[in-house]
Amino acid sequence: MSSFRGRLGFLPALGLLVSLGAQGCGHMVYPSPPPPLVPTIVGVVDRVGLVSIVLVDGRTVDYPENSDVQRMNGGPEAGRLVLASAAAPRFVDVLKPIETGEQGCWEAWQNPVAWDMGDKILFSDGIELPKAPGFHAPEPTEVNGRLGWTEPESQVRWTFCANSQGQIEWAQPPQ
């Protein structure tokens, strides 16, 4: 029985090696779109308590240790943007201000792909955010039979600007 488990444990590692090998040969392998996680709470962090985040508008978001709340990117700090859901599946995602220094913009990109879902964008971590009115970005390309924006092998990453309402304003390819 233990040798059977050992073989099963080998399969994910083999898949990773095949994926990395394909990337090294110039064939980028992208994951399939995950089930969407849609934030029901969006707001800018004012302060962080022991088990909750207080937003600028006074609402609080649970951020307890050892709970069913899935913690995603970044830690809560004043000025960061919180995307959360109080309903199952509960999650909290924290976005940093965008590196370009543009006010009112938080970085929403998650490697290696973001899918164009029409009026929404689905990121690799499952977060799905609506496009803001006036959204602008280069045309997406085909990724696994769907449209999306991908990280080119020799580049760092795309930049996606999320506004304080959790809408994507624009996207730019790596410079």
N, C-alpha and C positions, 0 to 999 in steps of 0.2 A: 504494500500500500504506500509506503513512504517513497519508493522509487517512482510510483505513478505520480504522486504529488510533486516530486522533484522534476519530472518531465513537464508537468503543467506549469510549474514556476519558471521553466526555461522558455516557454512560448512567448510571454511578453518581451523578454530580453531579446529573443530572436527577431520579433517584429520590429523592435527598436533598431537593431543592427541593420535589418533590411532597409528600413526607412532612412537611416543615416547613410547607408551605402548608396541608396538611390539619389539622395541629395548630393553626395559627393560626385556623382556621375552627371550632374546637371539636370536631374529629374527631381524636382521638388515635389514631395508628397504632402498633401494638405489633409487635415482631418475633415470628416463630414460635419455639417452644422449640428451643434448640440441642441437639446431642448431649450427653448427660450426661458430666460429668467427676466420677468418684467417688473421693474421697480414700481412700487406703489407710494413710496416716500422718496422725495428728492429735495435736497437742501444743502446749504452751506454750513459747515461746522462753526459754531460759536465757541464751544468749550467741550471738554471731555471729562465725564465723571468716572466713577469706579466701574459701573456696569451699564452706562448709557452715554450717548452722544447728544448734546443739546445743540439744536440748529439755531441759526440766526433768528428765525421767525418764532422761536420758543418751543417748537415741537421736540420731542425726544425720541431717540432710536435706541432700542436695547442692543447692547454690545457685551453681554455677560460672558464670563469664562465658562467652559464646560456646559454648553447648551446645544440646542438643535439649530442655532443660528450659524449658517455657513459664512465664514469670514473670507473675503476674497482679497483683492489687491489693496496694498497700502494700509497704513495705520491711520486712525482718526487724529487729525490735528486741526487747529483753528485755520480757517480759510480753505480747507479742502471740501470737495463736493461728495456728499453721501448719496448713494443709490441703494435703496433697501426695500425689503418686502416684509410686512408683518404677518402675511399669510403664508402657508406652506407652498413651496419650500422657502423657509425664511433664510434671507441672506442679507449681508451688508457688504457693499463694495465702496471703496473710498478712492476718489480720483484726485491726483495732484494738479495744481495749477499748470497750465501748459508752459512748456519751456521757452516758447517764443516771447513770453512776457505779456501777451495780449490779455487785457483785463476781461473778466467774465468768461474765460475759456479754461476748461479742464480737460486733460488728456484722457481720451477714451480708448485708445488703441490697445489691443491685445494680440500678440504674435500668434500665429503667422498669417492669419486671414480674417477679414471681416466680410460678411455676406450682405449683398444688397437684397433686401426683402420687399422692395417696392417703396412704401412710405416709411420703412424702418430699416435699421442696420443691426445685424446680429453678429456679435463679436465672438471670438474663439472661446472665451470663458463662459459663454451663454447669455451674457447681458444683452438685452435687446432694447434699443433706444429709438424713438421716433426721429425722423428728419425734421428739422426746423423749417418754417416757411423760408424760401430763398436758399435752401441747402444747395451748396455747390461743391463739386469734386470732379476729378477726371473720370471718364467713363470706366466702369468696372470691366473686368475681363472674365472669361469663363474659368471657373474653378470647380472641378468635379461635377460638371453639368449644371452649375448654378453661376450666377454673376457674383463677383466679389472683388475685393482689393487684396492683393497679396504682397508679402514681403519678398522682394527680389533677393536672391542668394547673397550678393555682395553688398547689400544695403543694410542700414540699421532698422528703420521702421517708418511706417506712415505716421502722420499726425492727424488725429481726429479731434475737433473742438466740440466739446459738450458744453452747453450753456447752463445757467443756474436752474433751468427747468428740466434738465436732463435730455434736451434735444440736441441732435448733432447739427451744428451750423455749417461746417465745412470739413473737407479732408484734403490733405496734400501728400503727394508721394515723398519718399526720402529724397533729400537734397544731396 
